[in-house]
């Protein structure tokens, strides 16, 4: 005797979870690489992540992968902030170095 298939529990779709965004894994990898190895990838992950999050939100639940995109997006933001802080320290170092060079040459006496 064959029984009909059971209904899924309340709150679950009969078709399974929605498919992930096509770039979800790419954004996650680029964000992690930007944070750990090459910080120049941070802004790329940030921009790609924001675009993908907007697409996921606009899909009305038909596209998944929000967690992976969000992690890559946040890693991109952190990586970009680290770039900005590094550039500020570099600029400060160069300015203080130039002030020291000019201050050392102007105080020479004959």
C-alpha positions as CSV (number, residue, x, y, z in Angstrom):
1,X,0.0,0.0,0.0
2,X,1.3,3.4,-0.9
3,X,0.8,6.5,1.3
4,X,0.7,10.0,-0.1
5,X,3.7,12.2,0.8
6,X,3.4,14.1,4.1
7,X,3.0,17.8,4.2
8,X,6.0,19.8,5.4
9,X,5.9,21.2,9.0
10,X,4.3,24.6,9.5
11,X,6.7,27.4,8.4
12,X,8.7,25.3,5.9
13,X,8.3,25.5,2.2
14,X,7.4,22.4,0.3
15,X,10.2,23.2,-2.3
16,X,13.1,23.7,0.1
17,X,15.1,26.8,0.7
18,X,15.5,29.4,-2.0
19,X,18.7,29.3,-4.1
20,X,21.6,31.4,-3.0
21,X,22.5,34.6,-4.8
22,X,24.9,33.7,-7.7
23,X,27.6,36.0,-6.2
24,X,27.1,35.1,-2.5
25,X,30.2,32.8,-2.3
26,X,32.3,35.1,-4.4
27,X,31.5,38.1,-2.1
28,X,32.3,36.0,1.0
29,X,35.7,34.9,-0.4
30,X,36.6,38.4,-1.7
31,X,35.7,39.9,1.7
32,X,37.7,37.4,3.7
33,X,40.7,37.8,1.3
34,X,40.4,41.5,1.6
35,X,40.5,41.3,5.4
36,X,43.3,38.8,5.7
37,X,45.6,39.1,2.7
38,X,45.0,42.0,0.3
39,X,43.1,44.9,1.7
40,X,42.6,46.5,-1.7
41,X,39.9,43.9,-2.2
42,X,37.9,45.3,0.7
43,X,36.1,48.1,-1.3
44,X,35.3,45.5,-4.0
45,X,33.6,43.2,-1.5
46,X,31.8,46.2,0.0
47,X,30.3,47.4,-3.3
48,X,29.5,43.9,-4.5
49,X,27.9,43.0,-1.2
50,X,25.7,46.1,-1.1
51,X,24.5,45.4,-4.6
52,X,23.7,41.7,-3.8
53,X,22.0,42.6,-0.5
54,X,19.7,45.1,-2.4
55,X,18.9,42.3,-4.9
56,X,18.2,39.8,-2.2
57,X,15.9,42.3,-0.4
58,X,14.1,43.1,-3.6
59,X,13.5,39.5,-4.5
60,X,10.9,39.0,-1.8
61,X,12.4,35.8,-0.5
62,X,13.1,34.0,-3.8
63,X,16.9,34.5,-3.5
64,X,18.8,33.3,-0.4
65,X,22.5,33.5,0.7
66,X,22.0,36.6,2.7
67,X,24.3,35.4,5.5
68,X,27.3,34.8,3.2
69,X,26.8,38.1,1.5
70,X,26.5,39.9,4.8
71,X,29.7,38.4,6.1
72,X,31.6,39.4,3.0
73,X,30.1,42.8,3.1
74,X,31.1,43.4,6.7
75,X,34.6,42.1,6.0
76,X,34.8,44.5,3.1
77,X,33.8,47.5,5.3
78,X,36.4,46.5,8.0
79,X,39.1,46.1,5.3
80,X,38.3,49.5,3.8
81,X,38.5,51.1,7.2
82,X,41.9,49.5,7.8
83,X,43.1,50.9,4.4
84,X,41.9,54.4,5.5
85,X,43.7,54.2,8.9
86,X,46.9,52.9,7.2
87,X,46.8,55.7,4.7
88,X,46.3,58.3,7.5
89,X,49.3,56.9,9.4
90,X,51.4,56.9,6.3
91,X,50.5,60.5,5.6
92,X,51.2,61.5,9.2
93,X,54.6,59.7,9.0
94,X,55.5,61.5,5.7
95,X,54.4,64.9,7.0
96,X,56.4,64.5,10.3
97,X,59.3,63.2,8.3
98,X,59.3,66.2,5.9
99,X,58.9,68.6,8.8
100,X,61.9,66.9,10.5
101,X,64.0,67.2,7.3
102,X,63.2,70.8,6.8
103,X,63.7,71.7,10.4
104,X,67.1,70.0,10.4
105,X,68.3,71.8,7.3
106,X,67.1,75.3,8.3
107,X,69.0,75.3,11.7
108,X,72.5,75.0,10.2
109,X,74.8,77.8,11.2
110,X,78.1,78.9,9.5
